[in-house]
Amino acid sequence: MSRISVRGFAVASATAVTTVGAVVGVASGNAAQASDDNFEATAADTTLLADIPAGEQAQVQVTSLSEQADVQAAAADSLARKSAEEAARIQAAKDAEAKKKAADKAEQERKEKEEAERASRSAVRDATSFAAQSSYSISEVKAIARQMIPADQFQCFSNIVDHESGWNYRATNASSGAYGLVQALPGSKMSSAGADWQTNPATQIKWGLSYMDGRYGSPCGAWSFWQANRWY
């Protein structure tokens, strides 16, 4: 018998004893039918009560452990996936917040720059605030221009004047009639800025700045056009 149950062993032993008794009974003249019935009943009982073989029990245990491992692995994968999704959501929220802060900062800087430019323009002196002189040196004319033109636009204005007149407020183009620092054509256009447009560089600067702002948006806009076309 390859069985591991003690109960099975006991029943099998009892069957063996019953079988021996049956043989003795036949020899002594007892009825054979009753012994045959007892033998079949006992054999049937032995088969029903026998436990699962040891090898099959081990296989059942291995299968159970494998199923438990699969369940645990699936649970771990699910937890890891949820953790990754949550981490991604948190990171996306952080990225969105960082972009918003960057956009807000850029907008604030833009507004501050515009405000500074407006303040710079409002701080410049008007042509009428300069006392008229009989003549002006180039350095004096430049000094007036620096006080009348916003700081961030002065260099562009200066570049144009350098090419047009060399900072000579009496410069005249004999062929075209253009006149003054910014070579207004005709020069009489500058009378809209002041009657002394022929002799006062401050009046010419005032008109030139107004012209550049009105036509090109700023002296730097006018300078960009001048570079591309050699006129403005």
Secondary structure, DSSP 8 states (H G I E B T S, - for coil): -----HHHHHHHHHHHHHHHHHHHHHHHT--HHHHHHHHHHHHHHHHHH----HHHHHHHHHHHHHHHHHHHHHHHHHHHHHHHHHHHHHHHHHHHHHHHHHHHHHHHHHHHHHHHHHHHHHHS--GGGS---S---HHHHHHHHHHHS-HHHHHHHHHHHHHHTTT-TT-B-TTT--BTTTTBSSGGGGGGT-TTTTT-HHHHHHHHHHHHHHHHSSHHHHHHHHHHHS--
